[in-house]
Amino acid sequence: MDQHDIAFFDPKAEWSVVERGLPHWMQPGCVVFITWRLRDSLPADVLQRLDLEIEDILRSERLDASANWKCQLASRDPRSRGEVQWKLFAIRDKFLDCGYGTCPLANPSDATVVLKSLQKFDGDRYFLTDAVIMPNHAHFLCAFASESDMLKQCTAWKRYTGRQINSRLGLSGEFWQVDQFDHLIRSPEQFDHYRRYIAENPRCANLQKGTFLSFQKRLTT
């Protein structure tokens, strides 16, 4: 894939939703913003606080937190759905930026494993434009050729990087949280917004140089 293969979400074209822990909207070639977090990045007591804040957001958006709010959200128009998704993402990311957990990705050697894995098949299996590896999570923007490729590739990335870093640390078990947050990009303006978000995330989280890795591809206009 190259830059000419990427697109932004078109509600008139075919798209699909895959239900896992979180719903995943997919459309071939569409740029998607993806967030992974480490397994220990949100301890139980922090998750309880996060759940309360999420419930407040859902109520304010007239979504029933006690029912299947994901299906309710899926029935909304793309713009409304995107606005709610951003609010839910922003509150989760606020907690992640607090640096809970063991934060192994603050080590440049471990962060490099993740970034190099993301870059390895860039231009072939997918088109990667931006990425940041934070101490306990990662954000990136990427486009995939088909609807099934995104989840398959993310599974492969997580499996490989988790095994590599666990081996370096002498650990075993799940490294990443199984699910991920992803959001289809609707427009060039939104694409620019997420690119800035990724680039500025380390500064907003008050990270010191050497405790994160970032990448931004120069795109032709």
Secondary structure, DSSP 4 states (H G I P E B T S, - for coil): --GGG-B---TTS--EEEESSSEEEE-TTBEEEEEEEBTTSS-HHHHHHHHHHHHHHHHHTT--TTS-HHHHHHTS-HHHHHHHHHHHHHHHHHHHTT--S--GGGSHHHHHHHHHHHHHTBTTTEEEEEEEE-SSEEEEEEEESSHHHHHHHHHHHHHHHHHHHHHHHT--S--B-S--EEEE--SHHHHHHHHHHHHHHHHHTTPPTTS-EEEE-----
